[in-house]
């Protein structure tokens, strides 16, 4: 065995990093599902008055188009563990929180969606703090 191979340091992800990666992929699956639901709205596949694009009020048309594009994009970024994935998810989540919590007269009340976005954001923040502390501890050693 040569000296260079014996000194090689292997970097393996920690348990928290592995769990965080799976967390992001689970959120990606939900983003893909939400994106598909907005696409169903846009193409009019589901029968109902607000489920056809041409019958929707303008505020629903705008938000449906934006979220139908951004949710699958966020899903791709989260699934690939790209740094921009959580950013796009945050834009989608903030849009839906404003829709359902800030403008309930226009969009209706959906507290479960608002709560789920808040829970995902809280878990994401906790993961980032734990990973930061773990990285700082590793640098100190």
N, C-alpha and C positions, 0 to 999 in steps of 0.2 A: 504494500500500500504506500503510495507516495505521500509526501508531506502536505501537499495541497489538498488532497482528498480527506486527510484526517483532520484538517483545520476547518473544513467546510461547515458552516452553521446552517442547520435546517430550520426554516421558519414554518411553523405549523399554526393554523388558526386556533385561537382559544375557543373554549366552549361557548362563551358569550358571543363571539364573532360568528360561530356556526348558527346559533339560535337567532341572532340578528339577521343573518342571511335568509333563513327560513321565514322569519317574520316578514321581511320585505317581499318574499315570494308569495306568501299568503295574501298580503295586501295587494300585490299585483293581480292575483286571481280575482279578488273582489273588484278591483278597478276595471278589469276586463269585463266582468259581469255588468257593472254599472254602465260601461261604455256600450255594451250590446243592448242594454235596456234603452239607452238614449237613441241608438240607431233604430231600434224597433219603433220608437216614437216617430222618428224622422221618415221612415219608409211607409208608415201606416199599416204595418202588419197586424196590429192588434185593433180590434173594433172598439170604438169609443169616440166621443166628441173631441177630447183633447189629445187623442192618440194619432191624429192625422195632421201632418205639417200644415196643410193648407187651411185647416180649421182652427189651428192654435192661435192664441193672441200673440202679438209681436214679442212680448217679453219672454214667452215660452219658446218661440221660434229661435230667438237669439241664444238663450241659455242652452237649449237642446243641441243646437249646432256646435256651440263651443265645447260643451261637455262630451258630446259624441266623438269629437276629435281628440280632446285632451285626455280623457280617461284611458283609452287604449294606448296612447303615447306614454302616459305615466306607467301603465302596466308593463310596457316594454322596458322602460328605464329601471323600474323596481326589480323586474325579473333578472335583468342583466347586472344588477347591483351597481348601476351607473350612478354617479354623483348627482346627475340632473333628475333622476327618477323621483326622489322625494320632493324636489322643488316643484315639479309638475303636479305631483299628487297634492301638495299643499295648495296650489292654485285651484285645483278642482274642489278640494275640501272647503277652502275659503269661499268659493263661489256657491257651493251648496249650503253652507252655513248662512251666508247672507240671504240666499233665496228663502230658506225655510225658517230661519230664526229672525232675520232682519226684515223680511218682506212677506210675512205670512198671509196678508190679504191678497197678494198677487199669486203666490205659489202654493199656498196652503201650509199647514203645519206638519212637519215630519220630524218629531223629536228623536226618533230612533236613528235617523241618519245623522242628525247633529251630534247626538251622543256617541255614535260609533266613530265619527271623525275626531271628536275630542279624545276618545279613548286611544285611538291609533296615534294621534299626535303626542299624547302623554307617554305612551309606551316607547315611541320613537325617541323622545327626549330622554327618557330613563336609559335606554340602550346607549345613546350617544354619550351621556355622562359617565356611565359605567365603562364604556370603551375608552373614553378620554382618561379616566383615572387609572385604568389598567395600562394604557400606553405610557402614562407618566411614571407609574411605578416601575415599569420595565426599563425605561430610560435611566432611572435613578440607580438601578442595579448594575 
